[in-house]
């Protein structure tokens, strides 16, 4: 039974979820998927990816709900009850690197768009964006514009088997946010509030992927910034939407990245941690880290979601009144290492292998006394 008497409702929490769902990175991801397939993207991969994204976001997001529906705390607040010190430090290190990478991705994409719009040198755009203010509305306008003004010669998806590598990329897109979902679901009063947040991330994200695939089908190029810069009329200002729209995702990664830094070094002030994430992310942005979207997302999908499996399982057991147990490192570290190794070896479904192994390890752990 839900307990709506107190606590937040979904409109107060949905900003970060919608910001990730509408980020222009989905356009880049969709274009990269279409380029990999040389045409329309198999719909099966998108469906599998969407379902797994929802499962990860829901399972981990439940932890942030108010008691007794959840633990009512952020990831940083609840981790000591779930992981040992060594596991927490290892996770904080991985999250710090991940957030710096995501910050560099978003700021690099937006900075390149700003440079293309203003004809400034490429390094100027990212530098300006690091000190700008965000809005999600621009991302919504951008995706809508791509869907209506640039119709492709054919459907961006096709009914076909396969596409598991696309599902893995979608998991990677949501991997970091899914793990840190309690930061953005904390205090929600009802399960349905979390459901709204999950839906308003996944729905726009899949639409953005479709819009990116349409761009590739129309032009044959996966360079979204260059494509938008060649337009005329309203199209000439499309990169302005990109430049403004990345702010939501960039600030979200800065915030979560600062939490991860403080997980490694609790004495570091919050402002200093945010500055560190912004500086290192800015370096990656200038190097146009956003052009490595598929390898980056696949690596994230391999390294992070495996922890959600045992952690969400333990959280569900506690909600049923089971005695608390600490998640052992062997439930998630070996699956993560296997998935990362397979990813580096070029196995496209490596993240799914990692999730499967994490599931098997979790079942074994739960059966042990």
Secondary structure, DSSP 8 states (H G I E B T S, - for coil): ---TTSSB-HHHHHHHHHHHHT-THHHHHHHHHHHHHTSSEEHHHHHHHHHHHHHHHHHHHGGGS-TTTS--S-HHHHHHHHS-HHHHHHHHHHHHHHHHHHHHHHHHHHHHHHHHHHT--HHHHHHHHTT----SHHHHHHHHHHHHHS--SS-SEE--S--HHHHHHHHHHHHHHHHTHHHHHTTB--HHHHHHHHHHHHHHHHHHHHHHHHHHHHHS---HHHHHHT--GGGGGHHHHHHHHHHHHHHHHHHHHHHHHHHH-TTS-HHHHHHHHHHHHHHHHHTTGGGGHHHHHHHHHHHTHHHHHHHHHHHHHHHTT-------GGGTHHHHHHHHHHHHTT-TTHHHHHHHHHHHHHHHHHH--
